[in-house]
């Protein structure tokens, strides 16, 4: 019987080996490590989406214009534009991430803009979702 | 005893610092950090450290460069290096002084204040001649404007004469920097264009060249 082979990052099998850092940096000792690829990727995505294009030294294409887009009037056209920006950026910097659903919404009464994305990672059984709330 | 670690001091630009820091983290912190993709927050910190190293290296190079006579760019460093090698410039210097310039103006009829409509403006480079023996000529280095007063260039106002208990005349006093010398003009003719043409001015005790203009009024540097 055929079965689908799933890859597991070797680091995920070594519970004492840290993968990356969690953001924001606000643990007791400033930095808190994460120990699973899933968590590391989620933090990398947050870091990527919250970095403005041109903000990173000697890496001007890193980041998205998402933060700027979120402060514009959210209509159907804008939602499509945001989705396109996100998918293009993911193709370049996170080629193994496959976004399933991308939602952008605003809550003007609470001065809040939200960005939601559910995604899976190719060749693994990792699925996760990301929600970024930006207070305006 | 402190552990000896392999740190190289010759890689001193952003990319070299970045790759050195990655290698350092891989070698000495293999259990603490393993995500070296450009999107990770840890790489952001590593790149920030590389950026600081890159900038500091630039200044270090710049400082070193300023210690060599053939590469120094800062004029004061160049002079210091030249003095160190025994060079003594033969600079022409002139006598300088601070002059007090006064003007008497009438009082206004309304509120007995100085009438600044009568205040004069003496342009810069005006000549002033000493009454002492030799009648030395001085040039004013700045404009004297009795209408203008500030903490940097104050106009002192005193009552000069009284008439019926009220001021009728005021004396305005300002200070101006003056130096001994004359402004002379020399004219040279050019027929064909020439790169970095050199002229010899046929005169003695030249302090400096104020400006160079051509017959069309263009200024040359």
Interface residues (C-beta under 8 A of the other chain):
Chain A: X11 X16 X17 X18 X19 X20 X21 X22 X23 X25 X33 X40 X43 X44 X45 X47 X48 X51 X56 X57 X58 X59 X62 X93 X94
Chain B: X14 X30 X31 X32 X33 X34 X35 X37 X38 X39 X40 X41 X42 X44 X45 X47 X48 X51
